[in-house]
Amino acid sequence: MISGIRVNDNCVTEFNNMKIRKTCGWIIFVIQNCEIIIHSKGASTTLTELVQSIDKNNEIQCAYVVFDAGTSFIKWIIYLMHKHINKIIN
């Protein structure tokens, strides 16, 4: 990868499972030690529960979130994580 940031193989596997097998409703990815890893994932398919999960994680400064909105395409949502995440969404 050009940026020097490696994607952990588990990220690709879990994303594909989410996309094809519908194993979860969302995945939060973070960068740790120059590698993209999974921070957490959840079964919920509601945006409200995803936002509540994000708000609980005060230790995360920045993350990528993939959310399956239940449509034919998975919605990609990228947030800069901070305490006032609800202001970004609302």
C-alpha positions as CSV (number, residue, x, y, z in Angstrom):
1,M,0.0,0.0,0.0
2,I,1.4,3.4,-0.9
3,S,0.5,5.1,2.4
4,G,2.4,2.5,4.4
5,I,-0.7,1.6,6.3
6,R,-1.5,-2.1,6.1
7,V,-5.0,-3.5,6.1
8,N,-5.3,-6.5,8.5
9,D,-6.7,-9.6,6.7
10,N,-9.4,-9.9,9.2
11,C,-10.8,-6.6,8.1
12,V,-11.3,-7.9,4.5
13,T,-12.8,-11.1,5.7
14,E,-15.3,-9.5,8.1
15,F,-16.3,-6.9,5.5
16,N,-17.0,-9.6,2.9
17,N,-18.9,-11.6,5.5
18,M,-21.0,-8.5,6.3
19,K,-21.6,-7.8,2.6
20,I,-22.4,-11.3,1.4
21,R,-23.6,-13.2,4.5
22,K,-25.1,-10.3,6.4
23,T,-23.2,-11.3,9.6
24,C,-23.3,-7.9,11.2
25,G,-24.9,-4.5,10.6
26,W,-21.8,-2.3,11.1
27,I,-18.0,-2.4,11.6
28,I,-15.8,0.3,13.1
29,F,-12.2,0.3,11.8
30,V,-9.3,2.1,13.4
31,I,-5.6,2.6,12.6
32,Q,-3.3,1.1,15.2
33,N,0.4,0.7,14.8
34,C,0.3,1.5,11.1
35,E,-2.4,-1.1,10.5
36,I,-6.1,-0.9,9.9
37,I,-7.9,-3.2,12.4
38,I,-11.5,-3.9,13.5
39,H,-12.3,-2.0,16.7
40,S,-15.8,-3.3,17.1
41,K,-18.8,-4.6,15.2
42,G,-22.5,-4.9,15.9
43,A,-25.6,-6.8,14.8
44,S,-27.9,-3.8,14.8
45,T,-29.1,-2.3,11.5
46,T,-30.3,0.9,13.0
47,L,-28.2,4.1,12.7
48,T,-29.3,5.2,16.2
49,E,-27.6,2.2,17.9
50,L,-24.5,2.6,15.8
51,V,-24.2,6.3,16.9
52,Q,-24.7,5.3,20.5
53,S,-21.9,2.8,20.2
54,I,-19.7,5.4,18.7
55,D,-20.5,7.9,21.4
56,K,-19.5,5.3,24.1
57,N,-16.0,4.9,22.6
58,N,-14.3,8.1,23.9
59,E,-10.8,6.6,23.4
60,I,-11.2,6.6,19.6
61,Q,-10.0,9.8,18.0
62,C,-10.7,8.8,14.4
63,A,-12.2,5.8,12.7
64,Y,-13.9,4.5,9.6
65,V,-17.4,3.1,9.9
66,V,-19.1,0.7,7.4
67,F,-22.9,0.5,7.9
68,D,-25.3,-1.8,6.1
69,A,-28.4,0.2,5.6
70,G,-30.3,-2.8,4.4
71,T,-30.4,-1.5,0.8
72,S,-28.8,-3.2,-2.2
73,F,-25.6,-1.3,-1.5
74,I,-23.7,-1.0,1.7
75,K,-23.4,2.7,2.8
76,W,-20.0,3.9,3.6
77,I,-19.9,6.4,6.4
78,I,-16.7,8.1,7.4
79,Y,-16.6,10.0,10.7
80,L,-14.1,12.0,12.6
81,M,-14.8,10.6,16.0
82,H,-15.3,13.0,18.8
83,K,-17.7,13.5,21.7
84,H,-20.2,15.5,19.6
85,I,-20.8,12.9,16.9
86,N,-24.6,13.4,16.9
87,K,-24.0,17.0,15.6
88,I,-22.5,15.6,12.5
89,I,-25.4,13.2,11.8
90,N,-28.2,15.5,12.7
